[in-house]
Amino acid sequence: MQKYLHDIAAWNALPVEQQETIIGRRKLSDVELPDTAKAPYAHNVLTSTYFIGYARHPSRIERMLVNMYIGDPPGNYDRLLDFSTAVTGTLFFIPSATFLARLEPGNDAIGPTS
């Protein structure tokens, strides 16, 4: 999860058409632009608009962050970041019950304990 601060004055100074290109959606109707009309740097091309990721491995979330901040290819970053700054970031690990059971004292599945 991340919390962002937005430069609304700078955003509102952009023409609506440019805002729509950056986001990949129509501003008033919230209708997503057709894939053929989206800029490769559009926010909804590089990531999800509201995102809380649940994944077996953090590589999926890391890939999205790389797409957003570095770009795919590099330089093709999420242009919404020209107006938004991440001020927090959190990654949680939630172990399965099976994983926790392996950590119980005396369980030889994880090897000797010191």
C-alpha positions as CSV (number, residue, x, y, z in Angstrom):
1,M,0.0,0.0,0.0
2,Q,1.2,3.5,-0.7
3,K,-0.1,7.0,0.3
4,Y,0.4,9.7,-2.3
5,L,0.3,13.5,-2.1
6,H,-1.0,15.2,-5.2
7,D,-0.1,18.6,-6.6
8,I,-3.7,19.5,-7.5
9,A,-2.9,23.0,-8.6
10,A,-0.4,21.7,-11.2
11,W,-2.8,19.0,-12.3
12,N,-5.7,21.4,-12.7
13,A,-3.5,23.6,-14.8
14,L,-3.3,20.9,-17.5
15,P,-5.8,20.8,-20.3
16,V,-8.5,18.1,-19.7
17,E,-7.3,16.2,-22.8
18,Q,-3.8,16.0,-21.3
19,Q,-5.1,14.8,-18.0
20,E,-7.1,12.1,-19.8
21,T,-4.0,11.0,-21.7
22,I,-2.0,10.7,-18.5
23,I,-4.7,8.7,-16.7
24,G,-6.1,6.7,-19.7
25,R,-9.7,7.5,-18.9
26,R,-12.2,10.3,-19.8
27,K,-12.4,12.8,-17.0
28,L,-16.1,13.4,-16.8
29,S,-17.5,10.0,-17.7
30,D,-14.7,7.9,-16.1
31,V,-14.8,5.7,-19.2
32,E,-11.5,4.0,-20.0
33,L,-9.9,5.0,-23.3
34,P,-9.7,2.2,-25.9
35,D,-6.3,0.4,-25.7
36,T,-5.4,1.7,-29.2
37,A,-5.9,5.3,-27.9
38,K,-3.9,5.0,-24.7
39,A,-0.5,6.5,-24.4
40,P,2.1,3.9,-23.4
41,Y,2.8,6.0,-20.3
42,A,-0.8,6.2,-19.2
43,H,-1.4,5.4,-15.5
44,N,-3.9,2.6,-16.3
45,V,-1.5,1.0,-18.8
46,L,1.4,0.8,-16.3
47,T,-0.6,0.0,-13.1
48,S,-4.0,-0.3,-11.5
49,T,-5.8,2.9,-10.4
50,Y,-6.4,1.7,-6.8
51,F,-4.2,-1.1,-5.9
52,I,-3.8,-3.4,-2.9
53,G,-1.9,-6.4,-4.0
54,Y,-2.1,-9.9,-2.8
55,A,0.4,-12.2,-4.3
56,R,2.3,-15.4,-3.5
57,H,5.6,-13.6,-4.2
58,P,6.4,-9.8,-4.0
59,S,7.9,-9.9,-7.5
60,R,4.5,-9.1,-9.1
61,I,4.1,-5.9,-7.0
62,E,7.7,-5.0,-7.5
63,R,7.2,-5.3,-11.3
64,M,4.3,-2.9,-11.1
65,L,6.4,-0.4,-9.1
66,V,9.2,-0.7,-11.6
67,N,6.7,0.0,-14.4
68,M,5.4,3.0,-12.6
69,Y,8.7,4.6,-11.5
70,I,11.3,3.5,-14.1
71,G,9.0,2.5,-17.0
72,D,8.7,-0.3,-19.5
73,P,10.8,0.4,-21.4
74,P,12.9,2.6,-19.1
75,G,11.8,6.2,-19.4
76,N,8.2,5.3,-20.1
77,Y,7.2,5.9,-16.5
78,D,3.7,6.7,-15.2
79,R,3.2,10.4,-15.9
80,L,0.8,10.7,-13.0
81,L,4.0,10.7,-10.9
82,D,4.8,14.1,-12.3
83,F,1.9,15.3,-10.1
84,S,1.9,12.7,-7.3
85,T,4.5,11.8,-4.7
86,A,4.5,8.6,-2.7
87,V,5.0,9.5,1.0
88,T,4.6,6.0,2.5
89,G,5.0,2.5,1.3
90,T,4.3,-0.8,3.0
91,L,4.6,-4.4,2.2
92,F,3.1,-7.0,4.5
93,F,4.0,-10.7,4.8
94,I,1.1,-12.9,5.8
95,P,2.2,-16.5,6.5
96,S,0.0,-19.5,5.8
97,A,-1.1,-21.7,8.7
98,T,1.2,-24.4,7.3
99,F,4.2,-22.1,7.3
100,L,3.4,-21.1,10.9
101,A,3.1,-24.8,12.0
102,R,6.5,-25.5,10.6
103,L,7.9,-22.8,13.0
104,E,6.6,-24.6,16.1
105,P,9.4,-25.6,18.6
106,G,10.5,-29.2,18.1
107,N,9.3,-29.3,14.4
108,D,12.2,-30.9,12.5
109,A,10.8,-29.7,9.2
110,I,12.7,-26.4,9.5
111,G,16.0,-27.9,10.9
112,P,17.6,-27.6,14.3
113,T,17.0,-24.5,16.5
114,S,19.7,-22.9,18.6
